[in-house]
């Protein structure tokens, strides 16, 4: 059974930083290494949106509003994906979800990030 467990969310003041982690279990290493990993977020009353993705080649893609502030990375040996978030803004407030795409797609339950002004 595939499970994704996010951690690292919380309350932070504008301009602060947080580092999200997502540990994936139930995935064979060979499949994890080939998978595309991503972070999405959903703010109240809004649709879930892509924040960042990282491919098996470590190529990354970012939503425009987070470019230069957020960094996605992966550690295949730990089956973990990270999201370093710097210079956080109130509009970054949302539930952040981890995602893995291989033959199928799986989601974590999310971690709340709240940025106060």
mmCIF file of the C-alpha atoms, coordinates in Angstrom:
data_MODEL
# 
_entry.id   MODEL 
# 
loop_
_atom_site.group_PDB 
_atom_site.id 
_atom_site.type_symbol 
_atom_site.label_atom_id 
_atom_site.label_alt_id 
_atom_site.label_comp_id 
_atom_site.label_asym_id 
_atom_site.label_entity_id 
_atom_site.label_seq_id 
_atom_site.pdbx_PDB_ins_code 
_atom_site.Cartn_x 
_atom_site.Cartn_y 
_atom_site.Cartn_z 
_atom_site.occupancy 
_atom_site.B_iso_or_equiv 
_atom_site.pdbx_formal_charge 
_atom_site.auth_seq_id 
_atom_site.auth_comp_id 
_atom_site.auth_asym_id 
_atom_site.auth_atom_id 
_atom_site.pdbx_PDB_model_num 
ATOM 1   C CA . UNK A 1 1   ? 0.000   0.000  0.000   1.00 0.00 ? 1   UNK A CA 1 
ATOM 2   C CA . UNK A 1 2   ? 1.443   3.335  -1.069  1.00 0.00 ? 2   UNK A CA 1 
ATOM 3   C CA . UNK A 1 3   ? 1.490   6.036  1.582   1.00 0.00 ? 3   UNK A CA 1 
ATOM 4   C CA . UNK A 1 4   ? 2.735   9.613  1.447   1.00 0.00 ? 4   UNK A CA 1 
ATOM 5   C CA . UNK A 1 5   ? 3.232   11.409 4.751   1.00 0.00 ? 5   UNK A CA 1 
ATOM 6   C CA . UNK A 1 6   ? 3.881   15.146 4.752   1.00 0.00 ? 6   UNK A CA 1 
ATOM 7   C CA . UNK A 1 7   ? 5.399   17.096 7.627   1.00 0.00 ? 7   UNK A CA 1 
ATOM 8   C CA . UNK A 1 8   ? 6.904   20.489 8.342   1.00 0.00 ? 8   UNK A CA 1 
ATOM 9   C CA . UNK A 1 9   ? 3.887   22.739 8.005   1.00 0.00 ? 9   UNK A CA 1 
ATOM 10  C CA . UNK A 1 10  ? 2.955   25.338 10.591  1.00 0.00 ? 10  UNK A CA 1 
ATOM 11  C CA . UNK A 1 11  ? 2.407   29.005 11.344  1.00 0.00 ? 11  UNK A CA 1 
ATOM 12  C CA . UNK A 1 12  ? 5.053   31.488 10.271  1.00 0.00 ? 12  UNK A CA 1 
ATOM 13  C CA . UNK A 1 13  ? 5.260   35.244 9.856   1.00 0.00 ? 13  UNK A CA 1 
ATOM 14  C CA . UNK A 1 14  ? 5.573   36.804 6.437   1.00 0.00 ? 14  UNK A CA 1 
ATOM 15  C CA . UNK A 1 15  ? 9.175   36.685 5.275   1.00 0.00 ? 15  UNK A CA 1 
ATOM 16  C CA . UNK A 1 16  ? 9.850   33.506 7.201   1.00 0.00 ? 16  UNK A CA 1 
ATOM 17  C CA . UNK A 1 17  ? 10.783  30.028 6.001   1.00 0.00 ? 17  UNK A CA 1 
ATOM 18  C CA . UNK A 1 18  ? 9.497   26.493 6.275   1.00 0.00 ? 18  UNK A CA 1 
ATOM 19  C CA . UNK A 1 19  ? 10.757  23.172 4.946   1.00 0.00 ? 19  UNK A CA 1 
ATOM 20  C CA . UNK A 1 20  ? 8.186   20.559 4.011   1.00 0.00 ? 20  UNK A CA 1 
ATOM 21  C CA . UNK A 1 21  ? 9.064   16.875 3.800   1.00 0.00 ? 21  UNK A CA 1 
ATOM 22  C CA . UNK A 1 22  ? 7.149   13.988 2.285   1.00 0.00 ? 22  UNK A CA 1 
ATOM 23  C CA . UNK A 1 23  ? 8.159   10.391 2.918   1.00 0.00 ? 23  UNK A CA 1 
ATOM 24  C CA . UNK A 1 24  ? 6.839   7.791  0.490   1.00 0.00 ? 24  UNK A CA 1 
ATOM 25  C CA . UNK A 1 25  ? 6.362   4.170  1.514   1.00 0.00 ? 25  UNK A CA 1 
ATOM 26  C CA . UNK A 1 26  ? 5.080   1.144  -0.360  1.00 0.00 ? 26  UNK A CA 1 
ATOM 27  C CA . UNK A 1 27  ? 6.946   2.125  -3.521  1.00 0.00 ? 27  UNK A CA 1 
ATOM 28  C CA . UNK A 1 28  ? 9.747   -0.019 -4.919  1.00 0.00 ? 28  UNK A CA 1 
ATOM 29  C CA . UNK A 1 29  ? 12.990  1.923  -5.160  1.00 0.00 ? 29  UNK A CA 1 
ATOM 30  C CA . UNK A 1 30  ? 13.314  1.377  -8.906  1.00 0.00 ? 30  UNK A CA 1 
ATOM 31  C CA . UNK A 1 31  ? 9.848   2.841  -9.431  1.00 0.00 ? 31  UNK A CA 1 
ATOM 32  C CA . UNK A 1 32  ? 10.397  5.722  -6.992  1.00 0.00 ? 32  UNK A CA 1 
ATOM 33  C CA . UNK A 1 33  ? 13.590  6.734  -8.765  1.00 0.00 ? 33  UNK A CA 1 
ATOM 34  C CA . UNK A 1 34  ? 11.711  7.008  -12.074 1.00 0.00 ? 34  UNK A CA 1 
ATOM 35  C CA . UNK A 1 35  ? 8.668   8.822  -10.653 1.00 0.00 ? 35  UNK A CA 1 
ATOM 36  C CA . UNK A 1 36  ? 7.797   12.487 -10.941 1.00 0.00 ? 36  UNK A CA 1 
ATOM 37  C CA . UNK A 1 37  ? 7.373   14.035 -7.496  1.00 0.00 ? 37  UNK A CA 1 
ATOM 38  C CA . UNK A 1 38  ? 5.416   17.170 -6.827  1.00 0.00 ? 38  UNK A CA 1 
ATOM 39  C CA . UNK A 1 39  ? 3.945   19.587 -4.346  1.00 0.00 ? 39  UNK A CA 1 
ATOM 40  C CA . UNK A 1 40  ? 0.491   21.072 -4.793  1.00 0.00 ? 40  UNK A CA 1 
ATOM 41  C CA . UNK A 1 41  ? -1.503  23.428 -2.594  1.00 0.00 ? 41  UNK A CA 1 
ATOM 42  C CA . UNK A 1 42  ? -5.104  24.320 -2.004  1.00 0.00 ? 42  UNK A CA 1 
ATOM 43  C CA . UNK A 1 43  ? -6.246  27.516 -0.344  1.00 0.00 ? 43  UNK A CA 1 
ATOM 44  C CA . UNK A 1 44  ? -9.766  27.893 1.093   1.00 0.00 ? 44  UNK A CA 1 
ATOM 45  C CA . UNK A 1 45  ? -12.310 28.379 -1.670  1.00 0.00 ? 45  UNK A CA 1 
ATOM 46  C CA . UNK A 1 46  ? -9.774  27.730 -4.402  1.00 0.00 ? 46  UNK A CA 1 
ATOM 47  C CA . UNK A 1 47  ? -8.838  24.802 -6.595  1.00 0.00 ? 47  UNK A CA 1 
ATOM 48  C CA . UNK A 1 48  ? -5.756  22.708 -5.942  1.00 0.00 ? 48  UNK A CA 1 
ATOM 49  C CA . UNK A 1 49  ? -2.808  24.114 -7.866  1.00 0.00 ? 49  UNK A CA 1 
ATOM 50  C CA . UNK A 1 50  ? 0.645   22.920 -8.814  1.00 0.00 ? 50  UNK A CA 1 
ATOM 51  C CA . UNK A 1 51  ? 3.499   24.433 -6.804  1.00 0.00 ? 51  UNK A CA 1 
ATOM 52  C CA . UNK A 1 52  ? 6.540   22.512 -8.041  1.00 0.00 ? 52  UNK A CA 1 
ATOM 53  C CA . UNK A 1 53  ? 7.588   19.231 -9.602  1.00 0.00 ? 53  UNK A CA 1 
ATOM 54  C CA . UNK A 1 54  ? 10.864  17.341 -9.877  1.00 0.00 ? 54  UNK A CA 1 
ATOM 55  C CA . UNK A 1 55  ? 11.519  14.630 -12.420 1.00 0.00 ? 55  UNK A CA 1 
ATOM 56  C CA . UNK A 1 56  ? 13.730  11.573 -12.186 1.00 0.00 ? 56  UNK A CA 1 
ATOM 57  C CA . UNK A 1 57  ? 16.397  13.588 -13.994 1.00 0.00 ? 57  UNK A CA 1 
ATOM 58  C CA . UNK A 1 58  ? 16.073  16.217 -11.239 1.00 0.00 ? 58  UNK A CA 1 
ATOM 59  C CA . UNK A 1 59  ? 14.663  18.708 -13.727 1.00 0.00 ? 59  UNK A CA 1 
ATOM 60  C CA . UNK A 1 60  ? 12.343  21.040 -11.838 1.00 0.00 ? 60  UNK A CA 1 
ATOM 61  C CA . UNK A 1 61  ? 9.284   23.097 -12.668 1.00 0.00 ? 61  UNK A CA 1 
ATOM 62  C CA . UNK A 1 62  ? 7.731   25.868 -10.573 1.00 0.00 ? 62  UNK A CA 1 
ATOM 63  C CA . UNK A 1 63  ? 4.526   27.858 -10.508 1.00 0.00 ? 63  UNK A CA 1 
ATOM 64  C CA . UNK A 1 64  ? 5.356   31.458 -11.399 1.00 0.00 ? 64  UNK A CA 1 
ATOM 65  C CA . UNK A 1 65  ? 4.487   32.988 -8.020  1.00 0.00 ? 65  UNK A CA 1 
ATOM 66  C CA . UNK A 1 66  ? 6.969   30.781 -6.130  1.00 0.00 ? 66  UNK A CA 1 
ATOM 67  C CA . UNK A 1 67  ? 9.929   30.982 -8.518  1.00 0.00 ? 67  UNK A CA 1 
ATOM 68  C CA . UNK A 1 68  ? 13.007  32.236 -6.713  1.00 0.00 ? 68  UNK A CA 1 
ATOM 69  C CA . UNK A 1 69  ? 11.447  31.588 -3.290  1.00 0.00 ? 69  UNK A CA 1 
ATOM 70  C CA . UNK A 1 70  ? 10.696  27.842 -3.228  1.00 0.00 ? 70  UNK A CA 1 
ATOM 71  C CA . UNK A 1 71  ? 13.039  24.940 -3.989  1.00 0.00 ? 71  UNK A CA 1 
ATOM 72  C CA . UNK A 1 72  ? 11.958  21.351 -4.562  1.00 0.00 ? 72  UNK A CA 1 
ATOM 73  C CA . UNK A 1 73  ? 14.431  18.520 -4.079  1.00 0.00 ? 73  UNK A CA 1 
ATOM 74  C CA . UNK A 1 74  ? 14.435  14.755 -3.719  1.00 0.00 ? 74  UNK A CA 1 
ATOM 75  C CA . UNK A 1 75  ? 16.442  12.125 -1.883  1.00 0.00 ? 75  UNK A CA 1 
ATOM 76  C CA . UNK A 1 76  ? 15.873  8.806  -3.619  1.00 0.00 ? 76  UNK A CA 1 
ATOM 77  C CA . UNK A 1 77  ? 17.749  6.873  -0.942  1.00 0.00 ? 77  UNK A CA 1 
ATOM 78  C CA . UNK A 1 78  ? 15.199  8.061  1.609   1.00 0.00 ? 78  UNK A CA 1 
ATOM 79  C CA . UNK A 1 79  ? 12.218  8.066  -0.781  1.00 0.00 ? 79  UNK A CA 1 
ATOM 80  C CA . UNK A 1 80  ? 11.609  11.627 0.293   1.00 0.00 ? 80  UNK A CA 1 
ATOM 81  C CA . UNK A 1 81  ? 10.746  14.872 -1.476  1.00 0.00 ? 81  UNK A CA 1 
ATOM 82  C CA . UNK A 1 82  ? 11.292  18.281 0.082   1.00 0.00 ? 82  UNK A CA 1 
ATOM 83  C CA . UNK A 1 83  ? 9.986   21.785 -0.457  1.00 0.00 ? 83  UNK A CA 1 
ATOM 84  C CA . UNK A 1 84  ? 12.097  24.597 0.953   1.00 0.00 ? 84  UNK A CA 1 
ATOM 85  C CA . UNK A 1 85  ? 9.952   27.715 1.188   1.00 0.00 ? 85  UNK A CA 1 
ATOM 86  C CA . UNK A 1 86  ? 11.634  31.059 1.798   1.00 0.00 ? 86  UNK A CA 1 
ATOM 87  C CA . UNK A 1 87  ? 10.303  34.605 1.956   1.00 0.00 ? 87  UNK A CA 1 
ATOM 88  C CA . UNK A 1 88  ? 6.825   33.290 2.611   1.00 0.00 ? 88  UNK A CA 1 
ATOM 89  C CA . UNK A 1 89  ? 3.847   35.531 1.883   1.00 0.00 ? 89  UNK A CA 1 
ATOM 90  C CA . UNK A 1 90  ? 0.283   35.481 3.275   1.00 0.00 ? 90  UNK A CA 1 
ATOM 91  C CA . UNK A 1 91  ? -0.945  34.325 -0.150  1.00 0.00 ? 91  UNK A CA 1 
ATOM 92  C CA . UNK A 1 92  ? 1.109   31.140 0.305   1.00 0.00 ? 92  UNK A CA 1 
ATOM 93  C CA . UNK A 1 93  ? -1.318  30.077 3.041   1.00 0.00 ? 93  UNK A CA 1 
ATOM 94  C CA . UNK A 1 94  ? -2.822  26.741 2.023   1.00 0.00 ? 94  UNK A CA 1 
ATOM 95  C CA . UNK A 1 95  ? -2.830  23.022 2.634   1.00 0.00 ? 95  UNK A CA 1 
ATOM 96  C CA . UNK A 1 96  ? 0.200   21.590 0.852   1.00 0.00 ? 96  UNK A CA 1 
ATOM 97  C CA . UNK A 1 97  ? -0.048  18.126 -0.696  1.00 0.00 ? 97  UNK A CA 1 
ATOM 98  C CA . UNK A 1 98  ? 2.684   15.772 -1.806  1.00 0.00 ? 98  UNK A CA 1 
ATOM 99  C CA . UNK A 1 99  ? 2.170   13.859 -5.069  1.00 0.00 ? 99  UNK A CA 1 
ATOM 100 C CA . UNK A 1 100 ? 3.930   10.998 -6.814  1.00 0.00 ? 100 UNK A CA 1 
ATOM 101 C CA . UNK A 1 101 ? 3.289   9.981  -10.422 1.00 0.00 ? 101 UNK A CA 1 
ATOM 102 C CA . UNK A 1 102 ? 4.501   6.744  -11.928 1.00 0.00 ? 102 UNK A CA 1 
ATOM 103 C CA . UNK A 1 103 ? 2.157   4.241  -13.559 1.00 0.00 ? 103 UNK A CA 1 
ATOM 104 C CA . UNK A 1 104 ? -0.418  5.596  -11.110 1.00 0.00 ? 104 UNK A CA 1 
ATOM 105 C CA . UNK A 1 105 ? -0.765  8.759  -9.075  1.00 0.00 ? 105 UNK A CA 1 
ATOM 106 C CA . UNK A 1 106 ? -0.891  9.030  -5.305  1.00 0.00 ? 106 UNK A CA 1 
ATOM 107 C CA . UNK A 1 107 ? -1.500  11.861 -2.842  1.00 0.00 ? 107 UNK A CA 1 
ATOM 108 C CA . UNK A 1 108 ? -0.660  12.592 0.758   1.00 0.00 ? 108 UNK A CA 1 
ATOM 109 C CA . UNK A 1 109 ? -3.200  13.924 3.251   1.00 0.00 ? 109 UNK A CA 1 
ATOM 110 C CA . UNK A 1 110 ? -1.627  17.366 3.311   1.00 0.00 ? 110 UNK A CA 1 
ATOM 111 C CA . UNK A 1 111 ? 0.022   19.704 5.790   1.00 0.00 ? 111 UNK A CA 1 
ATOM 112 C CA . UNK A 1 112 ? -1.257  23.159 6.702   1.00 0.00 ? 112 UNK A CA 1 
ATOM 113 C CA . UNK A 1 113 ? 0.930   26.190 6.039   1.00 0.00 ? 113 UNK A CA 1 
ATOM 114 C CA . UNK A 1 114 ? -0.281  29.491 7.460   1.00 0.00 ? 114 UNK A CA 1 
ATOM 115 C CA . UNK A 1 115 ? 1.585   32.740 6.836   1.00 0.00 ? 115 UNK A CA 1 
ATOM 116 C CA . UNK A 1 116 ? 0.602   35.716 8.956   1.00 0.00 ? 116 UNK A CA 1 
ATOM 117 C CA . UNK A 1 117 ? 1.030   39.282 7.777   1.00 0.00 ? 117 UNK A CA 1 
# 
